Amino acid sequence: MRARSWFLAALAAFGVLSATYATPDAVQLRPTAEPPPQLIGTWRLNVARSKYSPGPPLRSETRVYTRQADGVHGVVTRTHAGGRTEKFEYTANFGKDLMVTGIPDYDAVTLRKIDELTSDAVLSHAGTVYGVARRAIAPDGKTMTITFDRKNAEARIHNVAVYDKVAN
């Protein structure tokens, strides 16, 4: 229950948690190694449809998700507006705090399943919440939207990144 309380507190602090999630019956951490089949594959950022506040937007990003026995493995390769590139990886599973490698901003991710196509994530570094994200896949499986929120001393960050599925 402690992990659940931490997760919910983080979502509430970043404005992701709404009243519909506040009842004990509605909020369930459902551990499962089975990611939604629509997630698996390669996704490319559609910069024109995405919004970054305060900005600037990323120049490009590709996300590759593969199924593994202990969850879903994600590899993210991005190029920032100024040309800096980064690549990070993680294996995620619902209700578990799992390690992220290759990026200095956060070192762990915890997922919470909302429904078959939607999940929330708390990103943390050394046990401190870095930010929260919500991933929603369109019912047709062709687009995915990741909304990221973070508050820091300088600004409130609110990014809405839209991805198109790359045909395999």
N, C-alpha and C positions, 0 to 999 in steps of 0.2 A: 504494500500500500504506500510505502514511503516514496518509491519511484513514481507511482501514479500521482501523488500529491505534488511532487517536484515538477513533473511534466505539466500538470494542469496549471500550476502557478506560473510556469514559464509562458504557457499559451495565453493565459489571462493578462500577464504583464505586457505582452506585445499586441494585445487587442485581437488575437486570433480566436480565443475562446469566447463563444457567445452563450447566451442563456440556454440555448437548446442543448448544450453539452454539460450543463451544470447538474443534471440529475444523475445519481449513481447508476441507474439502469442504462442511461444513454452513453456513459463514458466507460468503455471497457478496453483494456489493453488485451489484444488477442494475439498471443504469440503464435506465429505460423511461419514456416519456411517457404510458403507458397506465394510468390508475388503474383499480381494480376497478369494474366498472359498478354494483355495489351501493352504492358510496360516493357517487356523484353524486346530488345532490338536497339537500333541506333536512332537518336533524336538530334536534330540540328536546330539551333536557335534561329528564330525568325525575328531578326533585329527590327524590321519595320513594324511589326505588330507588338513589340515589347515596349515597356515603359520603365525607365529607371529614374527614381527620385531620391536624391537630388541629381544623379547622373554623374558622369556621362555613361552611356550604355556600353556594354561589351561590344567589341568588334565582331567576335564570333565565339561560339561554344558548341561542342558536340558532347553528347552524353550517350554512353554505351552501357546498357543493362543486360546482364546475363543471369540465368538461374543457377543457383548453387544449393547444395544440400542444407546449408545453414542460413539461407536467405537469398537476397539479391545482391549481386556484385555490381557496383557502379564505377565507371571510369569517366571522369569529366576532364575535358581538355578545352581551355578557353584562352582567348586573346583579348586583353583589355584595350581600351580606347587608345592608350599611349603606346601599344605594341608589346607590352610585357605579357609573356605567356606563362601558364601554370597548368599542371596536371595533378589531379588528386584522385584517390581511390578509397572505397569503403565497401564493406559488406554490411547490409542492414537487414534487420528483422524486427517485426513488431514487438514492442514492449521490452526491448533489450538495448542497453547502452553499448554501442559498438564503435570501434576505432576507425578514425579517418586518417589517412596518411597523405603526405605530399603538399599540405597547405598549412601555413603557420597560424591562420586565424582561428581554427577550431580543430579539435582532435577526437571528438566523439559525436555520434548521431544516435538519437532515440526516435523511433517511429511509433505512431499511433494510427491504427486503421480507422477511418471514418466509415467508408463503405468500399465496395469492390474496386472503385476507380479513384478514390480520394484518400489521402493520408496526410497527417501532420508530422512535422519533424522538429525536434529541438536540437540545435547545434550548440555544442559547448566546448570550452577550452579549460582544462584543469579544473573541471567541476563547476565553472561559472558559465551561465548561459551567454552565448554569443549572439544568437538570433533564432527566429523560428520561421518555418516554411510550411506551405501547404502545396501539395502536388495533386492536380486533378487531371485525369485523362478523359478526353471526350468519349462519349459512348461509341462513336465509330472507330476509335483507336487511332485516328490520324493526327490529332493534335494533343498536346499536353501543356498545361499552364502551371508554372511554379511561382507562387507569390512568396516573397521573402520580406520579413520585417525585422528591423534592428534599431534600437535606441542607443545612442552613445552621447558623449558630452557635446559633440559638435552639431549633430543633427539626428533627425529621425529618417531612417532609410526605409523606403517602400518600393520594392521592385516587382514588376509583373513580367515574367519572362515566358514567351510563347514559343513552343517547339513544334516542328513538323517531323513526323515519323519518316525515316528514310526507308524506301522500299528495299527489301532484301532479295 
